[in-house]
Each structure stands twice: as structure tokens, then as C-alpha cells.
Amino acid sequence: MFLHIGDGYMIPQEEIVLIGDLDKVTDSEISREFFNISSEEGFIVDKSGSDNKIRSFILTGETIYYSMINSKTLKDRLRRAINKKNVL
């Protein structure tokens, strides 16, 4: 199963480690440093669309994806997909 994260992009659900609200984590100095280093090292893939309105991030084992979809919506999509998978 895949999670649609915006801009027509989907990632495998089993790769997802964390879905977070970017505004809330960048209040911390250490989090800002983590995202800056990740960007410099090429670990960030921006799928926030043409307006670059980043609302959330999805952390996988190797990549951080930026998304224009808010974290609550992404979590709800993931939860529904997991529940659907468990029913089948």
C-alpha cells in the first residue's frame, strides 16, 4: 500500500517512520539543524507543489519528504489504509 503525499507522489507505507508538522518541529534549534543538514546532504525531497507551501514532513529510513498536505490529513489517510488492509 502507498500513501499519497501530494504533487502526484506516493510512498510505500511500510517505509514511513514519522509524519510531522514542520512548523511545530522547527521551533527547536536542534530540529532546525537536523533539517538544514538533511537538506545540505540531499536527503530532502520537496513534494509541496509549485507554491512551495510546506505543511508537513514524512520521515522514512533514508529520506525526508516535504508535503503541502497537513500532517493530520496524512495520518488519517495512513490510518484508513492500515485499517482497510487489516480488514482484507
N, C-alpha and C positions, 0 to 999 in steps of 0.2 A: 504494500500500500504506500501511497505517496501523499505528501502534504503540499498543497498549492500555496506558495508564499508570496505570490504577486508577480506581475510582469510576465505572466505565462510560464513561470518557472516552478518546477516541483522537485521536492527532495524526498528520498526514501525515509519513511517514518522511523525505521529502526536505527537510523543514523543520528536522530535528534537527541541531544543531551539536555538542552535547556532552551526555553523560549522566554525572552525577557523584554521589558520595556526599556528602550535605550535611554530615554530621559531620566529614568529613575537610577540607573546604574552609573551614569556619567557624572553624578554629583560627587562621587568619590574620586579622590586623586589617584588611587591605585587602579581603579577601573578605567579612568581616562588613559593612564599609562598603558594598561593592557591593550585597549583598543588602538591606541597610537602605534604601539609596537606591532600589533597584528596587522595593521594597515601597511606599515613600512615593509613588513616581511611578505606581504601579498596573500595573507590568509583571509582577507575580507572580500566577499562577493556582494556587490551592491545590486539588489533587485528591487529597489524602492521606486522605480519608474522614472519617467522623464522629468518629473518635477522634483525628484530627489527629496521627497518628504519621508524621511526615515522615522517610522513609528516603533519598530521593534527589531530584535535581532534573534537569529536562530543559531545556536551553537551546536556544531557537530564535532566529531572527533578530530577533524582536520581543518574545518572551515567555519567562518562566521558569516552568515548571510544577513544582509540588511533587507528589511521589508517595509512596504508602505502600509501594510495591514497591521492593525494594532494587535498587541500580544494576546489580549483576551479572545479575540476572534480566532487567532491561530490556535490557541489552546482548545477552544471549543471545537474547532474543526478536527483537531487531533483526537480529542476525547470521543467525538462521534464516530470517527473512523475506527478507533480501537474497540469501542462498544459494538459496532457493526461487525467487525472481524470476529469478536468473541461469540456473537450470535450465530454466525455461519458455521 
